[in-house]
Amino acid sequence: MKKIVVFGLGNFGITIGKTLVQNGAEVLGVDSNIEVVNSAKDYISFAVCGDVTQKEVLESLQITDYDTAIVAIGQDMTSSILVSLFLKELHCRHIVARAISEDHAKILDKLGVHEVVFPERDIAVKLGNKILLKNALDYLPVTDDYGIVEVIPQNSFIGKTLAELKITSRFSCQVIGIKTPEETGNTESYNTKMAPSAGDIIRVNSILIVLGKLSEIQKLQRAE
């Protein structure tokens, strides 16, 4: 079982903590607000109150016992930087820190933080691209130009095989999966086939999982 410590139990921190617990991790949450800590105890393995900008508080947590430390502190950039610095000095195995600006990210990077995340920016980019991509159900960025998109196929695609549609040669995209509704008729429940073959048929209410350049995926979605 992986052991994770999360510093800062605001919306971002507690959501990460709950998700990790649901996936089998042991999670310790730390926050300076006792009311937040008491609330978090219902969702994560352990929660304690403490000012982690004080190095001795971090030392008392036996940081080296944890696989990953997540610095989820919100808008207080100074506290985020201090905690990240102390975690490096305490030889934390793996540090993930939330950044609120490009400058903040640069400082965290200089400190040697292993992963810097921009949750607000990443969500905004994901949502913006999803809105722009016609019939897109979900969007996962891979690079600035490429992404993995769940696409509702055009009516003209239904009943045809991937070989007949020639999506790779026509649109420079790759269909890496097909989601098909279960035979019960429940369109909320899908069977997913990854790495489909050329002979797989696009059926009614199917969803294509497409990897490619976003501009090419847009062409695919406009295809007749």
C-alpha positions as CSV (number, residue, x, y, z in Angstrom):
1,M,0.0,0.0,0.0
2,K,1.4,3.4,-1.0
3,K,1.7,6.0,1.7
4,I,0.9,9.6,0.7
5,V,1.0,12.8,2.7
6,V,-1.0,15.8,1.5
7,F,-0.2,19.3,2.8
8,G,-3.2,21.6,2.6
9,L,-6.8,20.2,2.8
10,G,-8.7,22.8,0.7
11,N,-10.8,21.6,-2.2
12,F,-7.8,20.5,-4.2
13,G,-6.0,18.7,-1.4
14,I,-9.0,16.9,0.0
15,T,-10.2,15.8,-3.5
16,I,-6.8,14.3,-4.2
17,G,-6.7,12.7,-0.7
18,K,-10.2,11.1,-1.2
19,T,-9.3,9.8,-4.7
20,L,-6.0,8.3,-3.4
21,V,-7.9,6.5,-0.5
22,Q,-10.5,5.2,-2.9
23,N,-7.7,3.7,-5.0
24,G,-6.1,1.9,-2.0
25,A,-3.5,4.4,-0.7
26,E,-3.0,5.3,2.9
27,V,-3.3,9.1,3.1
28,L,-2.2,11.5,5.9
29,G,-3.6,15.0,5.5
30,V,-2.1,18.0,7.2
31,D,-3.6,21.5,7.6
32,S,-3.3,24.4,10.0
33,N,-7.1,24.8,10.3
34,I,-8.5,22.4,12.9
35,E,-12.1,22.6,11.5
36,V,-10.8,21.5,8.1
37,V,-8.8,18.7,9.7
38,N,-11.8,17.4,11.6
39,S,-13.9,17.4,8.4
40,A,-11.2,15.6,6.5
41,K,-11.1,12.7,8.9
42,D,-14.3,11.4,7.3
43,Y,-12.6,11.0,3.9
44,I,-8.9,10.2,4.4
45,S,-6.9,7.7,6.5
46,F,-5.5,10.2,9.0
47,A,-5.6,14.0,9.4
48,V,-3.6,16.2,11.7
49,C,-3.4,19.9,12.5
50,G,-0.1,21.6,12.2
51,D,1.8,24.5,10.8
52,V,4.0,22.8,8.2
53,T,5.9,26.1,7.5
54,Q,7.7,25.1,10.8
55,K,10.4,22.6,9.9
56,E,10.2,20.8,13.2
57,V,6.5,20.0,12.5
58,L,7.5,18.3,9.2
59,E,10.4,16.5,10.9
60,S,7.9,15.0,13.4
61,L,5.9,13.5,10.6
62,Q,8.7,11.1,9.5
63,I,8.5,12.3,5.9
64,T,10.9,9.6,4.6
65,D,8.3,7.0,5.5
66,Y,6.0,8.3,2.7
67,D,6.2,7.5,-1.0
68,T,5.0,10.9,-2.1
69,A,4.3,14.3,-0.6
70,I,1.8,16.5,-2.2
71,V,2.0,20.3,-1.5
72,A,-1.6,21.3,-2.2
73,I,-1.5,24.6,-0.4
74,G,-3.7,27.2,-2.2
75,Q,-2.9,30.8,-2.7
76,D,-0.2,31.2,-0.1
77,M,2.8,31.0,-2.4
78,T,5.3,31.6,0.4
79,S,4.1,28.7,2.5
80,S,4.1,26.4,-0.6
81,I,7.7,27.4,-1.3
82,L,8.8,26.9,2.3
83,V,7.2,23.5,2.6
84,S,8.7,22.4,-0.7
85,L,12.2,23.5,0.5
86,F,11.9,21.7,3.8
87,L,10.7,18.5,2.1
88,K,13.8,18.6,-0.1
89,E,16.0,19.1,2.9
90,L,14.3,16.2,4.7
91,H,15.0,14.0,1.7
92,C,11.4,13.3,0.7
93,R,11.3,10.6,-1.9
94,H,8.9,12.3,-4.3
95,I,7.4,15.8,-4.2
96,V,4.4,17.0,-6.2
97,A,3.5,20.7,-5.7
98,R,0.6,22.9,-6.9
99,A,1.7,26.1,-8.6
100,I,-0.5,29.2,-8.9
101,S,1.6,31.1,-11.4
102,E,4.5,30.6,-13.9
103,D,6.9,32.3,-11.5
104,H,5.8,30.1,-8.6
105,A,6.4,27.1,-10.9
106,K,9.9,28.3,-11.7
107,I,10.8,28.6,-8.1
108,L,9.4,25.1,-7.3
109,D,11.4,23.7,-10.2
110,K,14.6,25.4,-8.9
111,L,14.0,23.9,-5.5
112,G,14.0,20.4,-7.1
113,V,10.3,19.6,-6.8
114,H,9.8,16.5,-8.9
115,E,6.4,17.4,-10.3
116,V,4.7,20.8,-10.6
117,V,1.0,20.9,-11.4
118,F,-1.3,23.8,-12.5
119,P,-4.8,22.4,-11.7
120,E,-6.7,25.5,-12.6
121,R,-4.8,26.1,-15.8
122,D,-5.0,22.5,-16.8
123,I,-8.7,22.3,-16.2
124,A,-9.2,25.5,-18.2
125,V,-7.2,24.2,-21.1
126,K,-9.0,20.9,-21.1
127,L,-12.4,22.6,-21.0
128,G,-11.5,25.1,-23.7
129,N,-10.4,22.4,-26.0
130,K,-13.4,20.2,-25.3
131,I,-15.7,23.1,-26.1
132,L,-13.9,23.8,-29.4
133,L,-13.9,20.1,-30.4
134,K,-17.3,19.3,-31.9
135,N,-19.0,16.3,-30.4
136,A,-16.1,15.8,-27.9
137,L,-17.2,14.0,-24.7
138,D,-13.8,14.1,-23.0
139,Y,-10.4,15.5,-23.7
140,L,-6.9,14.6,-22.3
141,P,-4.0,16.7,-23.4
142,V,-0.8,14.9,-24.4
143,T,1.2,17.9,-25.6
144,D,0.2,21.5,-26.6
145,D,-0.9,20.2,-30.0
146,Y,-1.9,16.6,-29.4
147,G,-4.6,15.1,-27.3
148,I,-6.7,12.0,-26.6
149,V,-10.4,12.8,-27.3
150,E,-13.6,10.8,-26.9
151,V,-15.6,11.5,-30.0
152,I,-19.2,10.8,-31.1
153,P,-18.8,9.4,-34.6
154,Q,-20.7,11.0,-37.5
155,N,-23.8,9.1,-38.7
156,S,-21.9,8.3,-41.9
157,F,-19.4,6.2,-39.8
158,I,-22.1,3.9,-38.4
159,G,-22.0,0.4,-39.7
160,K,-18.6,0.8,-41.3
161,T,-15.3,-0.8,-40.2
162,L,-12.2,1.1,-39.3
163,A,-10.6,-0.2,-42.4
164,E,-13.4,1.2,-44.5
165,L,-13.2,4.6,-42.8
166,K,-9.4,4.9,-43.3
167,I,-9.2,7.4,-40.4
168,T,-5.5,7.2,-40.1
169,S,-4.7,8.0,-43.7
170,R,-7.6,10.5,-44.1
171,F,-7.2,12.5,-40.9
172,S,-3.7,11.6,-39.5
173,C,-5.5,10.4,-36.3
174,Q,-5.4,7.0,-34.6
175,V,-8.4,5.3,-33.1
176,I,-7.0,3.8,-30.0
177,G,-10.2,2.6,-28.5
178,I,-13.9,2.0,-29.1
179,K,-16.6,2.3,-26.4
180,T,-19.8,0.3,-27.2
181,P,-23.0,0.4,-25.0
182,E,-23.6,-2.9,-23.2
183,E,-26.2,-5.2,-24.7
184,T,-28.6,-4.3,-21.9
185,G,-29.4,-1.1,-23.8
186,N,-28.1,1.1,-21.0
187,T,-26.3,3.9,-22.8
188,E,-24.7,4.9,-19.5
189,S,-22.7,1.7,-19.4
190,Y,-20.0,0.9,-22.0
191,N,-17.6,-1.9,-22.9
192,T,-14.3,-0.5,-24.0
193,K,-12.0,-2.2,-26.5
194,M,-8.5,-0.7,-26.6
195,A,-6.3,-1.1,-29.7
196,P,-9.2,-2.1,-32.0
197,S,-8.6,-4.0,-35.2
198,A,-9.2,-2.8,-38.7
199,G,-12.3,-5.1,-38.9
200,D,-14.1,-3.6,-35.9
201,I,-17.4,-2.0,-36.8
202,I,-18.6,1.4,-35.6
203,R,-22.0,0.7,-34.1
204,V,-24.9,3.0,-33.0
205,N,-24.1,5.0,-29.9
206,S,-20.4,4.0,-30.0
207,I,-17.7,6.4,-28.9
208,L,-14.3,6.6,-30.5
209,I,-11.2,7.2,-28.4
210,V,-8.9,9.1,-30.8
211,L,-5.3,10.2,-30.5
212,G,-4.0,12.9,-32.7
213,K,-3.3,16.5,-33.4
214,L,-6.2,18.6,-32.3
215,S,-6.5,20.3,-35.7
216,E,-6.8,16.9,-37.4
217,I,-9.3,15.7,-34.9
218,Q,-11.4,18.7,-35.7
219,K,-11.3,17.7,-39.4
220,L,-12.4,14.2,-38.4
221,Q,-15.4,15.6,-36.5
222,R,-16.4,17.7,-39.5
223,A,-16.2,14.7,-41.9
224,E,-19.3,13.7,-43.8
